[in-house]
Amino acid sequence: SDVDNMPLSILEAFASGTAVVSTNAGGIPDLVENGRTGLLVERGDAAALAAKALELLADPGRFTALTAAAQAECAKYTWDAVKPRWLDLYLERPPPGSPE
């Protein structure tokens, strides 16, 4: 896509152990760390997207490393992790560990 904010499909892929190869549109780079939790290419570059997908299919070790990191990344988006942050925002408290 050319514009995307925070696609849940990426979090679903992370959680299910599916490797993510995507464009760097919108907020996607905030979810996918290129080379650590997935692979990103410039938006609009279909050839680069296909090439990255083929590279990943040819390298099972890299696939395993990316999907393991992506599954670990999902912990940041669980209700247990998000709920206190939302409450802090609503109650105007500083997040845990931040200077007051």
Biopython code that builds the backbone (N, CA, C, O; Angstrom):
import numpy as np
from Bio.PDB.StructureBuilder import StructureBuilder

atoms = [
    (1, "SER", "N", (0.835, -1.186, 0.000)),
    (1, "SER", "CA", (0.000, 0.000, 0.000)),
    (1, "SER", "C", (0.879, 1.248, 0.000)),
    (1, "SER", "O", (2.071, 1.182, 0.301)),
    (2, "ASP", "N", (0.287, 2.358, -0.334)),
    (2, "ASP", "CA", (1.004, 3.631, -0.324)),
    (2, "ASP", "C", (0.840, 4.355, 1.008)),
    (2, "ASP", "O", (1.679, 5.176, 1.378)),
    (3, "VAL", "N", (-0.239, 4.052, 1.728)),
    (3, "VAL", "CA", (-0.504, 4.694, 3.010)),
    (3, "VAL", "C", (-1.056, 3.628, 3.947)),
    (3, "VAL", "O", (-1.985, 2.904, 3.589)),
    (4, "ASP", "N", (-0.498, 3.532, 5.122)),
    (4, "ASP", "CA", (-1.019, 2.622, 6.134)),
    (4, "ASP", "C", (-0.533, 3.103, 7.476)),
    (4, "ASP", "O", (0.633, 3.473, 7.617)),
    (5, "ASN", "N", (-1.404, 3.103, 8.465)),
    (5, "ASN", "CA", (-1.031, 3.624, 9.765)),
    (5, "ASN", "C", (-0.423, 2.525, 10.626)),
    (5, "ASN", "O", (0.791, 2.511, 10.831)),
    (6, "MET", "N", (-1.226, 1.620, 11.125)),
    (6, "MET", "CA", (-0.750, 0.528, 11.964)),
    (6, "MET", "C", (-1.546, -0.714, 11.603)),
    (6, "MET", "O", (-2.505, -1.066, 12.291)),
    (7, "PRO", "N", (-1.150, -1.377, 10.526)),
    (7, "PRO", "CA", (-1.937, -2.524, 10.065)),
    (7, "PRO", "C", (-1.870, -3.703, 11.038)),
    (7, "PRO", "O", (-0.792, -4.211, 11.349)),
    (8, "LEU", "N", (-3.032, -4.119, 11.504)),
    (8, "LEU", "CA", (-3.089, -5.257, 12.410)),
    (8, "LEU", "C", (-2.622, -6.539, 11.733)),
    (8, "LEU", "O", (-2.195, -7.477, 12.407)),
    (9, "SER", "N", (-2.701, -6.585, 10.409)),
    (9, "SER", "CA", (-2.243, -7.780, 9.693)),
    (9, "SER", "C", (-0.772, -8.054, 9.972)),
    (9, "SER", "O", (-0.353, -9.211, 9.985)),
    (10, "ILE", "N", (0.012, -7.014, 10.195)),
    (10, "ILE", "CA", (1.430, -7.211, 10.519)),
    (10, "ILE", "C", (1.572, -7.833, 11.903)),
    (10, "ILE", "O", (2.357, -8.763, 12.084)),
    (11, "LEU", "N", (0.825, -7.333, 12.876)),
    (11, "LEU", "CA", (0.881, -7.925, 14.214)),
    (11, "LEU", "C", (0.379, -9.365, 14.191)),
    (11, "LEU", "O", (0.914, -10.223, 14.894)),
    (12, "GLU", "N", (-0.640, -9.630, 13.390)),
    (12, "GLU", "CA", (-1.144, -10.998, 13.260)),
    (12, "GLU", "C", (-0.089, -11.910, 12.640)),
    (12, "GLU", "O", (0.070, -13.057, 13.057)),
    (13, "ALA", "N", (0.627, -11.400, 11.650)),
    (13, "ALA", "CA", (1.708, -12.181, 11.036)),
    (13, "ALA", "C", (2.812, -12.446, 12.050)),
    (13, "ALA", "O", (3.310, -13.567, 12.153)),
    (14, "PHE", "N", (3.196, -11.413, 12.800)),
    (14, "PHE", "CA", (4.203, -11.580, 13.853)),
    (14, "PHE", "C", (3.785, -12.691, 14.813)),
    (14, "PHE", "O", (4.562, -13.602, 15.099)),
    (15, "ALA", "N", (2.562, -12.607, 15.300)),
    (15, "ALA", "CA", (2.080, -13.550, 16.306)),
    (15, "ALA", "C", (2.002, -14.975, 15.788)),
    (15, "ALA", "O", (2.202, -15.928, 16.541)),
    (16, "SER", "N", (1.710, -15.121, 14.501)),
    (16, "SER", "CA", (1.541, -16.459, 13.934)),
    (16, "SER", "C", (2.829, -17.056, 13.394)),
    (16, "SER", "O", (2.826, -18.190, 12.916)),
    (17, "GLY", "N", (3.923, -16.319, 13.458)),
    (17, "GLY", "CA", (5.194, -16.851, 12.966)),
    (17, "GLY", "C", (5.364, -16.739, 11.466)),
    (17, "GLY", "O", (6.161, -17.458, 10.864)),
    (18, "THR", "N", (4.604, -15.825, 10.864)),
    (18, "THR", "CA", (4.718, -15.583, 9.429)),
    (18, "THR", "C", (5.685, -14.423, 9.208)),
    (18, "THR", "O", (5.561, -13.378, 9.845)),
    (19, "ALA", "N", (6.632, -14.607, 8.317)),
    (19, "ALA", "CA", (7.601, -13.546, 8.033)),
    (19, "ALA", "C", (6.912, -12.390, 7.321)),
    (19, "ALA", "O", (6.015, -12.593, 6.503)),
    (20, "VAL", "N", (7.341, -11.181, 7.640)),
    (20, "VAL", "CA", (6.768, -9.978, 7.048)),
    (20, "VAL", "C", (7.765, -9.356, 6.078)),
    (20, "VAL", "O", (8.898, -9.037, 6.441)),
    (21, "VAL", "N", (7.320, -9.194, 4.846)),
    (21, "VAL", "CA", (8.037, -8.427, 3.832)),
    (21, "VAL", "C", (7.033, -7.395, 3.354)),
    (21, "VAL", "O", (5.983, -7.748, 2.818)),
    (22, "SER", "N", (7.351, -6.116, 3.545)),
    (22, "SER", "CA", (6.374, -5.070, 3.288)),
    (22, "SER", "C", (7.059, -3.827, 2.733)),
    (22, "SER", "O", (8.281, -3.759, 2.607)),
    (23, "THR", "N", (6.226, -2.853, 2.408)),
    (23, "THR", "CA", (6.751, -1.552, 2.013)),
    (23, "THR", "C", (6.914, -0.691, 3.258)),
    (23, "THR", "O", (6.424, -1.040, 4.332)),
    (24, "ASN", "N", (7.591, 0.412, 3.111)),
    (24, "ASN", "CA", (7.827, 1.327, 4.230)),
    (24, "ASN", "C", (6.765, 2.422, 4.305)),
    (24, "ASN", "O", (7.049, 3.532, 4.756)),
    (25, "ALA", "N", (5.561, 2.119, 3.872)),
    (25, "ALA", "CA", (4.475, 3.102, 3.854)),
    (25, "ALA", "C", (4.009, 3.456, 5.258)),
    (25, "ALA", "O", (3.994, 2.609, 6.151)),
    (26, "GLY", "N", (3.632, 4.706, 5.443)),
    (26, "GLY", "CA", (2.986, 5.171, 6.662)),
    (26, "GLY", "C", (3.689, 4.765, 7.938)),
    (26, "GLY", "O", (4.882, 5.017, 8.106)),
    (27, "GLY", "N", (2.948, 4.132, 8.841)),
    (27, "GLY", "CA", (3.478, 3.732, 10.134)),
    (27, "GLY", "C", (4.087, 2.349, 10.155)),
    (27, "GLY", "O", (4.496, 1.876, 11.215)),
    (28, "ILE", "N", (4.160, 1.687, 9.013)),
    (28, "ILE", "CA", (4.705, 0.326, 8.978)),
    (28, "ILE", "C", (6.120, 0.264, 9.556)),
    (28, "ILE", "O", (6.414, -0.671, 10.301)),
    (29, "PRO", "N", (7.004, 1.206, 9.253)),
    (29, "PRO", "CA", (8.341, 1.143, 9.870)),
    (29, "PRO", "C", (8.329, 1.288, 11.395)),
    (29, "PRO", "O", (9.315, 0.956, 12.051)),
    (30, "ASP", "N", (7.228, 1.777, 11.962)),
    (30, "ASP", "CA", (7.111, 1.830, 13.416)),
    (30, "ASP", "C", (6.831, 0.445, 13.993)),
    (30, "ASP", "O", (7.117, 0.193, 15.164)),
    (31, "LEU", "N", (6.280, -0.445, 13.191)),
    (31, "LEU", "CA", (5.994, -1.817, 13.610)),
    (31, "LEU", "C", (7.100, -2.778, 13.206)),
    (31, "LEU", "O", (7.485, -3.655, 13.981)),
    (32, "VAL", "N", (7.609, -2.611, 11.993)),
    (32, "VAL", "CA", (8.579, -3.545, 11.432)),
    (32, "VAL", "C", (9.960, -2.897, 11.443)),
    (32, "VAL", "O", (10.185, -1.881, 10.786)),
    (33, "GLU", "N", (10.869, -3.488, 12.187)),
    (33, "GLU", "CA", (12.249, -3.017, 12.156)),
    (33, "GLU", "C", (12.977, -3.784, 11.064)),
    (33, "GLU", "O", (13.209, -4.988, 11.180)),
    (34, "ASN", "N", (13.328, -3.079, 10.015)),
    (34, "ASN", "CA", (13.937, -3.701, 8.843)),
    (34, "ASN", "C", (15.179, -4.509, 9.227)),
    (34, "ASN", "O", (16.119, -3.991, 9.831)),
    (35, "GLY", "N", (15.154, -5.781, 8.863)),
    (35, "GLY", "CA", (16.282, -6.662, 9.131)),
    (35, "GLY", "C", (16.236, -7.347, 10.481)),
    (35, "GLY", "O", (17.018, -8.265, 10.731)),
    (36, "ARG", "N", (15.320, -6.915, 11.374)),
    (36, "ARG", "CA", (15.212, -7.549, 12.688)),
    (36, "ARG", "C", (13.884, -8.276, 12.861)),
    (36, "ARG", "O", (13.863, -9.448, 13.237)),
    (37, "THR", "N", (12.764, -7.583, 12.586)),
    (37, "THR", "CA", (11.452, -8.222, 12.725)),
    (37, "THR", "C", (10.769, -8.450, 11.382)),
    (37, "THR", "O", (9.693, -9.045, 11.327)),
    (38, "GLY", "N", (11.374, -7.990, 10.317)),
    (38, "GLY", "CA", (10.831, -8.159, 8.975)),
    (38, "GLY", "C", (11.732, -7.460, 7.979)),
    (38, "GLY", "O", (12.812, -6.976, 8.319)),
    (39, "LEU", "N", (11.271, -7.419, 6.754)),
    (39, "LEU", "CA", (12.029, -6.766, 5.691)),
    (39, "LEU", "C", (11.162, -5.688, 5.054)),
    (39, "LEU", "O", (9.983, -5.909, 4.778)),
    (40, "LEU", "N", (11.750, -4.533, 4.825)),
    (40, "LEU", "CA", (11.025, -3.414, 4.228)),
    (40, "LEU", "C", (11.704, -2.951, 2.952)),
    (40, "LEU", "O", (12.928, -2.981, 2.828)),
    (41, "VAL", "N", (10.882, -2.522, 2.008)),
    (41, "VAL", "CA", (11.373, -1.927, 0.767)),
    (41, "VAL", "C", (10.627, -0.613, 0.563)),
    (41, "VAL", "O", (9.617, -0.349, 1.215)),
    (42, "GLU", "N", (11.138, 0.200, -0.346)),
    (42, "GLU", "CA", (10.469, 1.462, -0.679)),
    (42, "GLU", "C", (9.080, 1.166, -1.244)),
    (42, "GLU", "O", (8.893, 0.230, -2.022)),
    (43, "ARG", "N", (8.127, 1.976, -0.840)),
    (43, "ARG", "CA", (6.775, 1.786, -1.369)),
    (43, "ARG", "C", (6.784, 2.024, -2.875)),
    (43, "ARG", "O", (7.504, 2.884, -3.382)),
    (44, "GLY", "N", (5.985, 1.258, -3.561)),
    (44, "GLY", "CA", (5.892, 1.368, -5.014)),
    (44, "GLY", "C", (6.900, 0.524, -5.761)),
    (44, "GLY", "O", (6.879, 0.503, -6.991)),
    (45, "ASP", "N", (7.787, -0.178, -5.059)),
    (45, "ASP", "CA", (8.824, -0.974, -5.717)),
    (45, "ASP", "C", (8.472, -2.460, -5.639)),
    (45, "ASP", "O", (8.993, -3.192, -4.798)),
    (46, "ALA", "N", (7.587, -2.887, -6.524)),
    (46, "ALA", "CA", (7.116, -4.274, -6.529)),
    (46, "ALA", "C", (8.249, -5.257, -6.790)),
    (46, "ALA", "O", (8.254, -6.352, -6.227)),
    (47, "ALA", "N", (9.205, -4.890, -7.629)),
    (47, "ALA", "CA", (10.327, -5.790, -7.931)),
    (47, "ALA", "C", (11.177, -6.023, -6.679)),
    (47, "ALA", "O", (11.604, -7.149, -6.428)),
    (48, "ALA", "N", (11.422, -4.985, -5.903)),
    (48, "ALA", "CA", (12.201, -5.132, -4.669)),
    (48, "ALA", "C", (11.433, -5.967, -3.652)),
    (48, "ALA", "O", (12.029, -6.769, -2.933)),
    (49, "LEU", "N", (10.131, -5.787, -3.587)),
    (49, "LEU", "CA", (9.301, -6.566, -2.670)),
    (49, "LEU", "C", (9.397, -8.053, -3.010)),
    (49, "LEU", "O", (9.584, -8.888, -2.125)),
    (50, "ALA", "N", (9.270, -8.372, -4.286)),
    (50, "ALA", "CA", (9.368, -9.770, -4.721)),
    (50, "ALA", "C", (10.760, -10.324, -4.457)),
    (50, "ALA", "O", (10.897, -11.464, -4.013)),
    (51, "ALA", "N", (11.787, -9.539, -4.721)),
    (51, "ALA", "CA", (13.163, -9.993, -4.512)),
    (51, "ALA", "C", (13.420, -10.295, -3.038)),
    (51, "ALA", "O", (14.052, -11.302, -2.718)),
    (52, "LYS", "N", (12.935, -9.433, -2.130)),
    (52, "LYS", "CA", (13.126, -9.659, -0.694)),
    (52, "LYS", "C", (12.388, -10.914, -0.240)),
    (52, "LYS", "O", (12.903, -11.678, 0.576)),
    (53, "ALA", "N", (11.194, -11.125, -0.762)),
    (53, "ALA", "CA", (10.440, -12.336, -0.409)),
    (53, "ALA", "C", (11.189, -13.578, -0.868)),
    (53, "ALA", "O", (11.269, -14.559, -0.129)),
    (54, "LEU", "N", (11.738, -13.549, -2.074)),
    (54, "LEU", "CA", (12.498, -14.697, -2.583)),
    (54, "LEU", "C", (13.780, -14.912, -1.775)),
    (54, "LEU", "O", (14.146, -16.052, -1.487)),
    (55, "GLU", "N", (14.457, -13.831, -1.413)),
    (55, "GLU", "CA", (15.660, -13.948, -0.575)),
    (55, "GLU", "C", (15.327, -14.643, 0.738)),
    (55, "GLU", "O", (16.065, -15.518, 1.191)),
    (56, "LEU", "N", (14.234, -14.258, 1.333)),
    (56, "LEU", "CA", (13.845, -14.823, 2.616)),
    (56, "LEU", "C", (13.482, -16.303, 2.482)),
    (56, "LEU", "O", (13.826, -17.112, 3.344)),
    (57, "LEU", "N", (12.801, -16.644, 1.422)),
    (57, "LEU", "CA", (12.450, -18.053, 1.191)),
    (57, "LEU", "C", (13.685, -18.923, 0.999)),
    (57, "LEU", "O", (13.667, -20.114, 1.310)),
    (58, "ALA", "N", (14.740, -18.336, 0.492)),
    (58, "ALA", "CA", (15.973, -19.083, 0.230)),
    (58, "ALA", "C", (16.886, -19.168, 1.455)),
    (58, "ALA", "O", (17.913, -19.846, 1.409)),
    (59, "ASP", "N", (16.530, -18.496, 2.540)),
    (59, "ASP", "CA", (17.405, -18.448, 3.719)),
    (59, "ASP", "C", (16.614, -18.806, 4.984)),
    (59, "ASP", "O", (16.148, -17.917, 5.697)),
    (60, "PRO", "N", (16.462, -20.117, 5.261)),
    (60, "PRO", "CA", (15.669, -20.534, 6.423)),
    (60, "PRO", "C", (16.184, -19.974, 7.750)),
    (60, "PRO", "O", (15.384, -19.699, 8.644)),
    (61, "GLY", "N", (17.483, -19.799, 7.898)),
    (61, "GLY", "CA", (18.028, -19.249, 9.131)),
    (61, "GLY", "C", (17.570, -17.827, 9.357)),
    (61, "GLY", "O", (17.209, -17.452, 10.472)),
    (62, "ARG", "N", (17.584, -17.040, 8.306)),
    (62, "ARG", "CA", (17.121, -15.646, 8.413)),
    (62, "ARG", "C", (15.627, -15.598, 8.705)),
    (62, "ARG", "O", (15.164, -14.785, 9.505)),
    (63, "PHE", "N", (14.880, -16.478, 8.046)),
    (63, "PHE", "CA", (13.442, -16.575, 8.299)),
    (63, "PHE", "C", (13.195, -16.841, 9.783)),
    (63, "PHE", "O", (12.366, -16.181, 10.410)),
    (64, "THR", "N", (13.913, -17.800, 10.330)),
    (64, "THR", "CA", (13.738, -18.161, 11.739)),
    (64, "THR", "C", (14.092, -16.998, 12.656)),
    (64, "THR", "O", (13.379, -16.734, 13.625)),
    (65, "ALA", "N", (15.178, -16.307, 12.361)),
    (65, "ALA", "CA", (15.588, -15.172, 13.190)),
    (65, "ALA", "C", (14.557, -14.042, 13.133)),
    (65, "ALA", "O", (14.206, -13.468, 14.164)),
    (66, "LEU", "N", (14.079, -13.726, 11.940)),
    (66, "LEU", "CA", (13.083, -12.653, 11.790)),
    (66, "LEU", "C", (11.789, -12.989, 12.504)),
    (66, "LEU", "O", (11.227, -12.147, 13.205)),
    (67, "THR", "N", (11.308, -14.220, 12.331)),
    (67, "THR", "CA", (10.020, -14.568, 12.932)),
    (67, "THR", "C", (10.128, -14.678, 14.449)),
    (67, "THR", "O", (9.173, -14.353, 15.154)),
    (68, "ALA", "N", (11.266, -15.128, 14.967)),
    (68, "ALA", "CA", (11.445, -15.184, 16.425)),
    (68, "ALA", "C", (11.445, -13.777, 17.017)),
    (68, "ALA", "O", (10.798, -13.529, 18.034)),
    (69, "ALA", "N", (12.163, -12.867, 16.388)),
    (69, "ALA", "CA", (12.187, -11.478, 16.865)),
    (69, "ALA", "C", (10.811, -10.844, 16.754)),
    (69, "ALA", "O", (10.403, -10.085, 17.633)),
    (70, "ALA", "N", (10.100, -11.147, 15.690)),
    (70, "ALA", "CA", (8.764, -10.589, 15.485)),
    (70, "ALA", "C", (7.789, -11.110, 16.539)),
    (70, "ALA", "O", (6.976, -10.348, 17.061)),
    (71, "GLN", "N", (7.866, -12.400, 16.853)),
    (71, "GLN", "CA", (6.976, -12.937, 17.890)),
    (71, "GLN", "C", (7.271, -12.281, 19.238)),
    (71, "GLN", "O", (6.342, -11.979, 19.988)),
    (72, "ALA", "N", (8.525, -12.061, 19.552)),
    (72, "ALA", "CA", (8.881, -11.384, 20.801)),
    (72, "ALA", "C", (8.360, -9.945, 20.803)),
    (72, "ALA", "O", (7.939, -9.435, 21.841)),
    (73, "GLU", "N", (8.389, -9.307, 19.656)),
    (73, "GLU", "CA", (7.910, -7.919, 19.516)),
    (73, "GLU", "C", (6.425, -7.803, 19.859)),
    (73, "GLU", "O", (5.974, -6.759, 20.329)),
    (74, "CYS", "N", (5.677, -8.860, 19.628)),
    (74, "CYS", "CA", (4.235, -8.842, 19.899)),
    (74, "CYS", "C", (3.912, -8.537, 21.355)),
    (74, "CYS", "O", (2.834, -8.022, 21.652)),
    (75, "ALA", "N", (4.826, -8.845, 22.263)),
    (75, "ALA", "CA", (4.571, -8.594, 23.682)),
    (75, "ALA", "C", (4.275, -7.126, 23.950)),
    (75, "ALA", "O", (3.552, -6.806, 24.894)),
    (76, "LYS", "N", (4.821, -6.229, 23.136)),
    (76, "LYS", "CA", (4.575, -4.794, 23.319)),
    (76, "LYS", "C", (3.141, -4.388, 23.014)),
    (76, "LYS", "O", (2.716, -3.291, 23.378)),
    (77, "TYR", "N", (2.397, -5.258, 22.352)),
    (77, "TYR", "CA", (1.052, -4.913, 21.896)),
    (77, "TYR", "C", (-0.044, -5.719, 22.582)),
    (77, "TYR", "O", (-1.206, -5.640, 22.183)),
    (78, "THR", "N", (0.306, -6.493, 23.610)),
    (78, "THR", "CA", (-0.710, -7.238, 24.350)),
    (78, "THR", "C", (-1.488, -6.285, 25.246)),
    (78, "THR", "O", (-1.023, -5.186, 25.549)),
    (79, "TRP", "N", (-2.658, -6.705, 25.661)),
    (79, "TRP", "CA", (-3.469, -5.866, 26.529)),
    (79, "TRP", "C", (-2.740, -5.574, 27.836)),
    (79, "TRP", "O", (-2.809, -4.458, 28.351)),
    (80, "ASP", "N", (-2.041, -6.574, 28.373)),
    (80, "ASP", "CA", (-1.302, -6.360, 29.625)),
    (80, "ASP", "C", (-0.254, -5.254, 29.482)),
    (80, "ASP", "O", (0.010, -4.523, 30.436)),
    (81, "ALA", "N", (0.335, -5.132, 28.308)),
    (81, "ALA", "CA", (1.344, -4.094, 28.073)),
    (81, "ALA", "C", (0.711, -2.747, 27.729)),
    (81, "ALA", "O", (1.229, -1.699, 28.116)),
    (82, "VAL", "N", (-0.382, -2.771, 27.018)),
    (82, "VAL", "CA", (-1.003, -1.543, 26.517)),
    (82, "VAL", "C", (-1.916, -0.877, 27.546)),
    (82, "VAL", "O", (-1.982, 0.350, 27.622)),
    (83, "LYS", "N", (-2.613, -1.681, 28.328)),
    (83, "LYS", "CA", (-3.595, -1.136, 29.272)),
    (83, "LYS", "C", (-3.003, -0.088, 30.211)),
    (83, "LYS", "O", (-3.584, 0.990, 30.337)),
    (84, "PRO", "N", (-1.865, -0.352, 30.883)),
    (84, "PRO", "CA", (-1.336, 0.684, 31.781)),
    (84, "PRO", "C", (-0.951, 1.971, 31.051)),
    (84, "PRO", "O", (-1.060, 3.064, 31.606)),
    (85, "ARG", "N", (-0.506, 1.833, 29.824)),
    (85, "ARG", "CA", (-0.127, 3.026, 29.056)),
    (85, "ARG", "C", (-1.367, 3.859, 28.731)),
    (85, "ARG", "O", (-1.337, 5.086, 28.819)),
    (86, "TRP", "N", (-2.461, 3.181, 28.353)),
    (86, "TRP", "CA", (-3.708, 3.902, 28.088)),
    (86, "TRP", "C", (-4.205, 4.592, 29.354)),
    (86, "TRP", "O", (-4.610, 5.753, 29.315)),
    (87, "LEU", "N", (-4.173, 3.872, 30.480)),
    (87, "LEU", "CA", (-4.622, 4.473, 31.736)),
    (87, "LEU", "C", (-3.771, 5.684, 32.099)),
    (87, "LEU", "O", (-4.295, 6.699, 32.560)),
    (88, "ASP", "N", (-2.458, 5.580, 31.893)),
    (88, "ASP", "CA", (-1.580, 6.723, 32.156)),
    (88, "ASP", "C", (-1.968, 7.922, 31.296)),
    (88, "ASP", "O", (-1.987, 9.057, 31.773)),
    (89, "LEU", "N", (-2.273, 7.664, 30.038)),
    (89, "LEU", "CA", (-2.684, 8.768, 29.160)),
    (89, "LEU", "C", (-3.986, 9.399, 29.634)),
    (89, "LEU", "O", (-4.114, 10.622, 29.702)),
    (90, "TYR", "N", (-4.945, 8.543, 29.959)),
    (90, "TYR", "CA", (-6.229, 9.074, 30.404)),
    (90, "TYR", "C", (-6.125, 9.800, 31.732)),
    (90, "TYR", "O", (-6.820, 10.788, 31.963)),
    (91, "LEU", "N", (-5.260, 9.312, 32.599)),
    (91, "LEU", "CA", (-5.116, 9.913, 33.920)),
    (91, "LEU", "C", (-3.974, 10.920, 33.973)),
    (91, "LEU", "O", (-3.690, 11.490, 35.027)),
    (92, "GLU", "N", (-3.321, 11.138, 32.831)),
    (92, "GLU", "CA", (-2.211, 12.078, 32.681)),
    (92, "GLU", "C", (-1.065, 11.785, 33.644)),
    (92, "GLU", "O", (-0.480, 12.693, 34.234)),
    (93, "ARG", "N", (-0.760, 10.504, 33.787)),
    (93, "ARG", "CA", (0.400, 10.100, 34.568)),
    (93, "ARG", "C", (1.561, 9.848, 33.617)),
    (93, "ARG", "O", (1.340, 9.433, 32.479)),
    (94, "PRO", "N", (2.788, 10.088, 34.054)),
    (94, "PRO", "CA", (3.936, 9.759, 33.199)),
    (94, "PRO", "C", (4.069, 8.240, 33.071)),
    (94, "PRO", "O", (3.763, 7.525, 34.025)),
    (95, "PRO", "N", (4.516, 7.726, 31.920)),
    (95, "PRO", "CA", (4.696, 6.286, 31.757)),
    (95, "PRO", "C", (5.725, 5.745, 32.753)),
    (95, "PRO", "O", (6.613, 6.480, 33.185)),
    (96, "PRO", "N", (5.610, 4.460, 33.121)),
    (96, "PRO", "CA", (6.582, 3.872, 34.038)),
    (96, "PRO", "C", (8.000, 4.019, 33.493)),
    (96, "PRO", "O", (8.243, 3.794, 32.307)),
    (97, "GLY", "N", (8.924, 4.395, 34.354)),
    (97, "GLY", "CA", (10.322, 4.526, 33.964)),
    (97, "GLY", "C", (10.679, 5.852, 33.340)),
    (97, "GLY", "O", (11.847, 6.082, 33.027)),
    (98, "SER", "N", (9.713, 6.737, 33.146)),
    (98, "SER", "CA", (10.038, 8.035, 32.532)),
    (98, "SER", "C", (10.238, 9.082, 33.631)),
    (98, "SER", "O", (9.699, 8.948, 34.730)),
    (99, "PRO", "N", (11.013, 10.119, 33.329)),
    (99, "PRO", "CA", (11.183, 11.190, 34.329)),
    (99, "PRO", "C", (9.864, 11.904, 34.550)),
    (99, "PRO", "O", (9.098, 12.093, 33.605)),
    (100, "GLU", "N", (9.598, 12.290, 35.742)),
    (100, "GLU", "CA", (8.315, 12.934, 36.045)),
    (100, "GLU", "C", (8.303, 14.398, 35.744)),
    (100, "GLU", "O", (7.289, 15.063, 35.952)),
]
sb = StructureBuilder()
sb.init_structure("model")
sb.init_model(0)
sb.init_chain("A")
sb.init_seg("    ")
for serial, (resi, resn, name, xyz) in enumerate(atoms, 1):
    if name == "N":
        sb.init_residue(resn, " ", resi, " ")
    sb.init_atom(name, np.array(xyz, "f"), 0.0, 1.0, " ", f" {name:<3s}", serial, name[0])
structure = sb.get_structure()
